[in-house]
Amino acid sequence: MHTLSSAARATGIAKSAIHRAIKARRLAARKLATGFYAIDPVELHRVFPSARPVAATAGGNEHKVFAFPAWDVG
């Protein structure tokens, strides 16, 4: 399970954006008695695919490709 902080680190998305997704019910999370959120990793990556650079090779050359969530493309 992730907290807001670990979810932000895992996806490269700001904590505030993850919190907004929870409040808007786009991202399922449980609020614990301690006040922290428990976010399932599968659910997190369903809503926020990793925005970290992914190495891709094209013709023997390595390029960095960034994967952004579909809703972020305008």
VOFIPA-433205 format. One record per atom (N, C-alpha, C, O, CB): z, y, x. Coordinates in pm, 1 decimal, always signed. Glycine has a CB too. Layout:
BEGIN
@pz:Z; py:Y; px:X
...
This chain:
BEGIN
@pz:+0.0; py:-118.2; px:+83.7
@pz:+0.0; py:+0.0; px:+0.0
@pz:+0.0; py:+124.4; px:+88.0
@pz:+56.9; py:+125.1; px:+197.2
@pz:+121.3; py:-0.1; px:-95.1
@pz:-64.1; py:+228.2; px:+39.1
@pz:-71.7; py:+355.0; px:+110.9
@pz:+17.7; py:+459.4; px:+44.5
@pz:+41.8; py:+455.3; px:-76.2
@pz:-217.2; py:+405.0; px:+116.9
@pz:+65.7; py:+551.9; px:+125.0
@pz:+125.5; py:+675.3; px:+74.7
@pz:+13.6; py:+779.2; px:+76.2
@pz:-96.9; py:+749.6; px:+121.5
@pz:+251.6; py:+721.5; px:+162.0
@pz:+40.6; py:+900.3; px:+27.3
@pz:-61.3; py:+1004.5; px:+33.9
@pz:-104.2; py:+1029.1; px:+178.2
@pz:-223.4; py:+1042.7; px:+205.8
@pz:-9.3; py:+1134.3; px:-28.8
@pz:-9.0; py:+1035.0; px:+269.4
@pz:-40.7; py:+1062.9; px:+409.9
@pz:-125.3; py:+952.3; px:+471.7
@pz:-225.5; py:+980.2; px:+537.4
@pz:+87.5; py:+1080.7; px:+490.4
@pz:-85.6; py:+827.6; px:+451.1
@pz:-162.5; py:+718.5; px:+512.2
@pz:-299.4; py:+704.2; px:+445.4
@pz:-396.0; py:+664.4; px:+510.6
@pz:-84.6; py:+585.5; px:+502.5
@pz:-308.7; py:+735.9; px:+317.0
@pz:-437.2; py:+733.0; px:+247.4
@pz:-530.4; py:+839.8; px:+304.4
@pz:-649.9; py:+816.0; px:+321.8
@pz:-417.5; py:+754.1; px:+95.5
@pz:-475.7; py:+956.2; px:+333.0
@pz:-555.9; py:+1063.9; px:+391.7
@pz:-607.9; py:+1023.4; px:+529.2
@pz:-724.1; py:+1047.9; px:+561.8
@pz:-473.2; py:+1193.4; px:+402.3
@pz:-521.7; py:+961.5; px:+609.8
@pz:-563.9; py:+915.9; px:+742.6
@pz:-670.0; py:+806.4; px:+732.2
@pz:-765.3; py:+804.9; px:+810.1
@pz:-443.1; py:+864.4; px:+822.4
@pz:-654.3; py:+715.5; px:+636.8
@pz:-746.3; py:+602.5; px:+622.8
@pz:-885.2; py:+644.4; px:+577.2
@pz:-984.2; py:+580.6; px:+612.8
@pz:-689.9; py:+502.6; px:+525.5
@pz:-893.0; py:+750.9; px:+498.8
@pz:-1021.8; py:+791.6; px:+442.4
@pz:-1081.4; py:+916.0; px:+506.1
@pz:-1201.7; py:+939.8; px:+495.0
@pz:-1006.8; py:+814.8; px:+296.6
@pz:-998.5; py:+995.8; px:+573.0
@pz:-1047.9; py:+1122.9; px:+626.2
@pz:-1055.3; py:+1230.3; px:+519.0
@pz:-1120.1; py:+1333.1; px:+538.9
@pz:-1184.6; py:+1103.8; px:+688.9
@pz:-989.8; py:+1207.8; px:+405.5
@pz:-987.4; py:+1301.8; px:+292.6
@pz:-851.5; py:+1370.7; px:+292.6
@pz:-750.6; py:+1309.1; px:+326.7
@pz:-1014.1; py:+1228.6; px:+155.0
@pz:-848.5; py:+1498.2; px:+254.5
@pz:-723.8; py:+1575.0; px:+251.1
@pz:-625.5; py:+1515.6; px:+150.4
@pz:-664.9; py:+1463.2; px:+46.2
@pz:-752.4; py:+1721.9; px:+216.3
@pz:-496.5; py:+1524.8; px:+183.9
@pz:-391.9; py:+1476.8; px:+91.9
@pz:-403.0; py:+1544.7; px:-43.6
@pz:-383.4; py:+1481.2; px:-147.2
@pz:-252.2; py:+1501.4; px:+151.2
@pz:-434.3; py:+1672.9; px:-42.9
@pz:-443.9; py:+1746.3; px:-169.9
@pz:-555.7; py:+1691.7; px:-258.1
@pz:-541.0; py:+1687.3; px:-380.3
@pz:-467.0; py:+1895.3; px:-143.5
@pz:-667.1; py:+1650.2; px:-198.0
@pz:-778.1; py:+1593.7; px:-275.7
@pz:-738.6; py:+1459.2; px:-335.4
@pz:-774.5; py:+1428.3; px:-449.0
@pz:-903.7; py:+1577.8; px:-187.6
@pz:-665.5; py:+1380.1; px:-259.7
@pz:-619.3; py:+1251.0; px:-310.2
@pz:-518.7; py:+1272.6; px:-423.1
@pz:-523.5; py:+1203.0; px:-524.6
@pz:-556.2; py:+1166.8; px:-196.6
@pz:-428.4; py:+1367.9; px:-406.0
@pz:-329.6; py:+1398.8; px:-509.5
@pz:-398.2; py:+1446.9; px:-637.4
@pz:-358.1; py:+1407.7; px:-747.0
@pz:-230.4; py:+1505.2; px:-459.2
@pz:-500.1; py:+1530.5; px:-625.0
@pz:-575.2; py:+1577.5; px:-742.5
@pz:-642.0; py:+1460.1; px:-814.4
@pz:-645.2; py:+1456.6; px:-937.4
@pz:-681.8; py:+1681.9; px:-700.7
@pz:-694.9; py:+1364.7; px:-738.7
@pz:-758.8; py:+1248.0; px:-799.4
@pz:-656.8; py:+1163.8; px:-876.5
@pz:-688.3; py:+1108.2; px:-981.7
@pz:-827.6; py:+1162.4; px:-691.6
@pz:-535.8; py:+1154.9; px:-823.9
@pz:-429.5; py:+1082.3; px:-894.5
@pz:-394.4; py:+1155.7; px:-1023.6
@pz:-385.0; py:+1093.8; px:-1129.6
@pz:-303.3; py:+1066.8; px:-804.4
@pz:-375.1; py:+1286.5; px:-1015.1
@pz:-339.3; py:+1365.8; px:-1133.8
@pz:-449.1; py:+1363.1; px:-1239.5
@pz:-420.1; py:+1365.6; px:-1359.1
@pz:-310.3; py:+1510.1; px:-1093.9
@pz:-575.6; py:+1358.0; px:-1195.9
@pz:-689.0; py:+1354.3; px:-1288.9
@pz:-717.1; py:+1211.9; px:-1338.2
@pz:-809.4; py:+1190.0; px:-1416.7
@pz:-814.3; py:+1411.8; px:-1221.6
@pz:-636.6; py:+1115.1; px:-1291.6
@pz:-649.1; py:+974.0; px:-1328.1
@pz:-781.0; py:+911.4; px:-1283.0
@pz:-828.0; py:+814.7; px:-1343.0
@pz:-635.3; py:+959.1; px:-1477.2
@pz:-840.9; py:+967.1; px:-1176.7
@pz:-958.4; py:+903.6; px:-1115.9
@pz:-914.8; py:+796.9; px:-1016.9
@pz:-990.9; py:+705.1; px:-986.5
@pz:-1047.7; py:+1008.5; px:-1045.7
@pz:-790.8; py:+808.9; px:-965.7
@pz:-734.9; py:+716.5; px:-867.9
@pz:-602.0; py:+664.3; px:-921.8
@pz:-510.5; py:+741.7; px:-950.0
@pz:-716.3; py:+785.5; px:-728.6
@pz:-592.5; py:+532.1; px:-935.8
@pz:-469.1; py:+472.4; px:-986.3
@pz:-365.0; py:+466.6; px:-874.6
@pz:-395.5; py:+426.3; px:-762.3
@pz:-495.9; py:+330.5; px:-1043.3
@pz:-243.2; py:+506.8; px:-906.0
@pz:-132.4; py:+502.2; px:-809.7
@pz:-1.9; py:+493.6; px:-886.7
@pz:+8.4; py:+541.5; px:-999.6
@pz:-133.2; py:+627.2; px:-715.5
@pz:+98.0; py:+431.7; px:-824.2
@pz:+231.1; py:+424.0; px:-884.3
@pz:+320.6; py:+525.3; px:-816.2
@pz:+319.0; py:+537.3; px:-693.7
@pz:+290.7; py:+280.7; px:-872.5
@pz:+398.8; py:+598.5; px:-894.2
@pz:+496.7; py:+690.3; px:-837.1
@pz:+628.0; py:+615.1; px:-825.2
@pz:+681.8; py:+565.9; px:-924.4
@pz:+512.7; py:+819.9; px:-924.2
@pz:+678.8; py:+606.5; px:-704.1
@pz:+801.4; py:+532.0; px:-678.1
@pz:+924.0; py:+616.9; px:-709.3
@pz:+913.1; py:+738.5; px:-725.3
@pz:+805.5; py:+484.6; px:-532.5
@pz:+1039.0; py:+554.0; px:-717.8
@pz:+1164.2; py:+624.6; px:-745.7
@pz:+1195.8; py:+727.8; px:-637.8
@pz:+1266.7; py:+825.2; px:-662.8
@pz:+1279.4; py:+525.1; px:-757.6
@pz:+1142.7; py:+705.7; px:-518.1
@pz:+1165.2; py:+798.5; px:-406.7
@pz:+1078.5; py:+923.4; px:-417.4
@pz:+1097.6; py:+1018.8; px:-342.0
@pz:+1137.9; py:+728.8; px:-274.3
@pz:+982.0; py:+923.3; px:-512.0
@pz:+892.2; py:+1036.9; px:-529.1
@pz:+759.3; py:+1019.3; px:-457.7
@pz:+667.6; py:+1099.1; px:-476.7
@pz:+958.5; py:+1161.6; px:-480.2
@pz:+748.1; py:+914.7; px:-375.1
@pz:+623.5; py:+887.0; px:-305.1
@pz:+529.2; py:+810.8; px:-396.2
@pz:+572.4; py:+745.2; px:-491.0
@pz:+649.5; py:+807.9; px:-176.0
@pz:+399.5; py:+819.9; px:-366.7
@pz:+299.8; py:+741.8; px:-439.2
@pz:+269.1; py:+615.1; px:-361.2
@pz:+267.0; py:+616.0; px:-238.1
@pz:+170.8; py:+824.2; px:-463.0
@pz:+245.2; py:+505.9; px:-433.2
@pz:+198.5; py:+380.5; px:-374.5
@pz:+54.9; py:+362.1; px:-422.7
@pz:+29.6; py:+349.0; px:-542.4
@pz:+291.1; py:+257.0; px:-414.9
@pz:-38.6; py:+361.3; px:-327.7
@pz:-181.3; py:+354.4; px:-359.4
@pz:-237.5; py:+225.4; px:-300.5
@pz:-224.3; py:+200.4; px:-180.7
@pz:-258.2; py:+479.5; px:-304.3
@pz:-299.6; py:+144.7; px:-384.2
@pz:-360.0; py:+20.6; px:-339.0
@pz:-482.0; py:+53.0; px:-252.0
@pz:-564.9; py:+134.6; px:-292.1
@pz:-399.7; py:-68.8; px:-459.9
@pz:-495.0; py:-8.9; px:-134.2
@pz:-608.2; py:+21.0; px:-45.5
@pz:-745.2; py:-3.0; px:-109.2
@pz:-838.5; py:+73.8; px:-85.4
@pz:-597.2; py:-61.9; px:+78.9
@pz:-757.9; py:-107.9; px:-189.1
@pz:-886.6; py:-135.5; px:-254.5
@pz:-921.7; py:-23.0; px:-351.5
@pz:-1036.0; py:+22.5; px:-355.4
@pz:-882.1; py:-271.4; px:-329.2
@pz:-824.4; py:+21.4; px:-429.0
@pz:-845.1; py:+131.5; px:-523.4
@pz:-879.5; py:+260.0; px:-448.6
@pz:-968.3; py:+334.6; px:-490.0
@pz:-719.6; py:+152.4; px:-610.8
@pz:-809.6; py:+285.3; px:-339.3
@pz:-834.6; py:+405.6; px:-259.8
@pz:-978.3; py:+410.0; px:-210.1
@pz:-1045.3; py:+512.5; px:-222.1
@pz:-738.3; py:+412.2; px:-141.4
@pz:-1025.9; py:+298.7; px:-154.3
@pz:-1161.1; py:+296.7; px:-98.5
@pz:-1268.9; py:+285.0; px:-205.3
@pz:-1386.1; py:+310.3; px:-177.6
@pz:-1174.6; py:+182.7; px:-1.0
@pz:-1231.0; py:+247.0; px:-326.7
@pz:-1326.4; py:+250.6; px:-438.4
@pz:-1357.8; py:+395.5; px:-473.7
@pz:-1473.1; py:+431.0; px:-498.0
@pz:-1270.0; py:+175.2; px:-562.6
@pz:-1254.2; py:+478.5; px:-476.4
@pz:-1270.3; py:+618.5; px:-514.9
@pz:-1315.5; py:+704.3; px:-397.1
@pz:-1399.1; py:+793.2; px:-413.0
@pz:-1139.6; py:+672.7; px:-571.6
@pz:-1260.7; py:+677.8; px:-280.2
@pz:-1292.3; py:+754.8; px:-159.7
@pz:-1344.7; py:+662.4; px:-50.6
@pz:-1267.5; py:+617.8; px:+34.4
@pz:-1168.0; py:+831.8; px:-109.8
@pz:-1475.1; py:+632.7; px:-51.4
@pz:-1529.4; py:+553.6; px:+60.1
@pz:-1503.0; py:+629.0; px:+190.6
@pz:-1496.1; py:+751.9; px:+191.4
@pz:-1683.6; py:+526.5; px:+41.2
@pz:-1488.7; py:+557.4; px:+297.2
@pz:-1454.3; py:+617.8; px:+426.1
@pz:-1551.3; py:+728.7; px:+464.3
@pz:-1672.9; py:+710.7; px:+457.2
@pz:-1452.1; py:+511.6; px:+534.9
@pz:-1497.4; py:+843.6; px:+505.1
@pz:-1580.1; py:+955.8; px:+551.0
@pz:-1576.9; py:+963.4; px:+702.8
@pz:-1618.9; py:+1063.2; px:+761.5
@pz:-1531.5; py:+1089.4; px:+489.3
@pz:-1527.5; py:+858.5; px:+766.0
@pz:-1523.3; py:+855.7; px:+912.1
@pz:-1661.1; py:+818.7; px:+965.9
@pz:-1737.4; py:+749.9; px:+898.1
@pz:-1415.6; py:+755.4; px:+962.9
@pz:-1694.5; py:+864.2; px:+1088.9
@pz:-1826.1; py:+831.2; px:+1143.6
@pz:-1843.7; py:+681.0; px:+1164.1
@pz:-1751.8; py:+610.8; px:+1206.3
@pz:-1847.3; py:+903.6; px:+1275.4
@pz:-1962.7; py:+634.4; px:+1133.4
@pz:-1996.9; py:+494.4; px:+1148.6
@pz:-2112.1; py:+487.2; px:+1247.4
@pz:-2211.8; py:+557.4; px:+1230.7
@pz:-2034.0; py:+428.0; px:+1011.3
@pz:-2100.2; py:+403.6; px:+1350.3
@pz:-2206.5; py:+391.2; px:+1449.1
@pz:-2323.3; py:+315.5; px:+1387.9
@pz:-2304.5; py:+211.8; px:+1324.3
@pz:-2155.8; py:+319.9; px:+1576.8
@pz:-2443.8; py:+367.7; px:+1407.3
@pz:-2564.8; py:+303.2; px:+1357.9
@pz:-2667.4; py:+304.5; px:+1470.1
@pz:-2678.2; py:+401.9; px:+1544.5
@pz:-2619.9; py:+374.4; px:+1229.7
@pz:-2741.5; py:+197.0; px:+1481.6
@pz:-2843.4; py:+192.1; px:+1586.1
@pz:-2980.3; py:+199.9; px:+1523.0
@pz:-3006.2; py:+137.4; px:+1420.2
@pz:-2830.3; py:+64.2; px:+1670.9
@pz:-3067.7; py:+276.7; px:+1584.7
@pz:-3205.6; py:+290.0; px:+1537.6
@pz:-3294.6; py:+289.5; px:+1661.1
@pz:-3293.7; py:+384.9; px:+1738.9
@pz:-3226.2; py:+421.6; px:+1451.3
@pz:-3370.0; py:+184.6; px:+1679.2
@pz:-3458.7; py:+175.8; px:+1793.7
@pz:-3384.6; py:+171.6; px:+1926.5
@pz:-3435.0; py:+220.2; px:+2027.8
@pz:-3553.1; py:+291.1; px:+1792.9
@pz:-3264.6; py:+113.5; px:+1926.3
@pz:-3187.4; py:+103.6; px:+2049.2
@pz:-3100.3; py:+224.5; px:+2077.7
@pz:-3016.3; py:+219.1; px:+2167.5
@pz:-3279.0; py:+82.4; px:+2163.0
@pz:-3117.5; py:+333.7; px:+2003.9
@pz:-3034.3; py:+453.1; px:+2021.9
@pz:-2920.2; py:+451.2; px:+1921.3
@pz:-2939.6; py:+418.5; px:+1804.2
@pz:-3118.6; py:+582.6; px:+2006.1
@pz:-2801.2; py:+486.5; px:+1968.3
@pz:-2686.3; py:+488.9; px:+1878.3
@pz:-2668.6; py:+628.5; px:+1820.9
@pz:-2668.7; py:+726.8; px:+1895.0
@pz:-2558.1; py:+443.9; px:+1951.6
@pz:-2653.9; py:+637.5; px:+1691.7
@pz:-2633.6; py:+764.1; px:+1621.6
@pz:-2506.0; py:+754.6; px:+1540.8
@pz:-2467.5; py:+646.1; px:+1497.0
@pz:-2754.6; py:+798.5; px:+1530.3
@pz:-2440.1; py:+867.8; px:+1520.7
@pz:-2322.8; py:+869.4; px:+1433.1
@pz:-2369.2; py:+912.5; px:+1294.9
@pz:-2434.8; py:+1015.4; px:+1278.9
@pz:-2210.3; py:+965.2; px:+1487.9
@pz:-2334.3; py:+832.5; px:+1196.2
@pz:-2372.2; py:+858.5; px:+1058.1
@pz:-2244.2; py:+878.8; px:+980.4
@pz:-2150.8; py:+799.8; px:+993.7
@pz:-2458.3; py:+742.2; px:+997.9
@pz:-2238.0; py:+983.6; px:+899.0
@pz:-2120.6; py:+1010.2; px:+818.7
@pz:-2146.4; py:+964.3; px:+675.9
@pz:-2249.0; py:+997.4; px:+616.6
@pz:-2083.5; py:+1159.8; px:+822.9
@pz:-2052.3; py:+888.1; px:+621.4
@pz:-2062.0; py:+841.4; px:+485.0
@pz:-1968.7; py:+926.2; px:+398.7
@pz:-1847.0; py:+923.5; px:+416.8
@pz:-2026.9; py:+690.0; px:+474.7
@pz:-2025.9; py:+1000.7; px:+305.8
@pz:-1947.0; py:+1085.5; px:+218.0
@pz:-1946.6; py:+1027.0; px:+77.6
@pz:-2042.4; py:+960.5; px:+38.0
@pz:-2001.7; py:+1229.5; px:+216.9
@pz:-1840.7; py:+1050.7; px:+2.5
@pz:-1837.2; py:+1002.3; px:-135.3
@pz:-1955.9; py:+1056.3; px:-214.9
@pz:-1999.1; py:+1169.6; px:-193.2
@pz:-1705.1; py:+1042.5; px:-203.0
@pz:-2008.0; py:+976.3; px:-305.7
@pz:-2126.0; py:+1016.4; px:-382.9
@pz:-2102.6; py:+1145.1; px:-459.8
@pz:-2195.2; py:+1225.0; px:-473.9
@pz:-2165.7; py:+906.1; px:-479.2
@pz:-1982.0; py:+1168.0; px:-510.0
@pz:-1954.7; py:+1288.6; px:-587.4
@pz:-1951.3; py:+1413.3; px:-501.3
@pz:-1953.1; py:+1524.4; px:-554.4
@pz:-1824.2; py:+1274.6; px:-660.4
@pz:-1946.4; py:+1397.4; px:-366.6
@pz:-1937.6; py:+1510.9; px:-276.8
@pz:-2075.6; py:+1563.0; px:-236.9
@pz:-2085.8; py:+1667.9; px:-173.3
@pz:-1859.0; py:+1472.9; px:-153.4
@pz:-2180.9; py:+1491.5; px:-273.2
@pz:-2316.5; py:+1530.9; px:-237.1
@pz:-2369.1; py:+1622.8; px:-345.9
@pz:-2371.7; py:+1585.7; px:-463.2
@pz:-2409.4; py:+1406.7; px:-218.4
@pz:-2410.2; py:+1740.7; px:-308.0
@pz:-2454.0; py:+1835.2; px:-409.5
@pz:-2588.7; py:+1875.5; px:-392.7
@pz:-2639.5; py:+1955.4; px:-471.4
@pz:-2373.0; py:+1951.1; px:-412.3
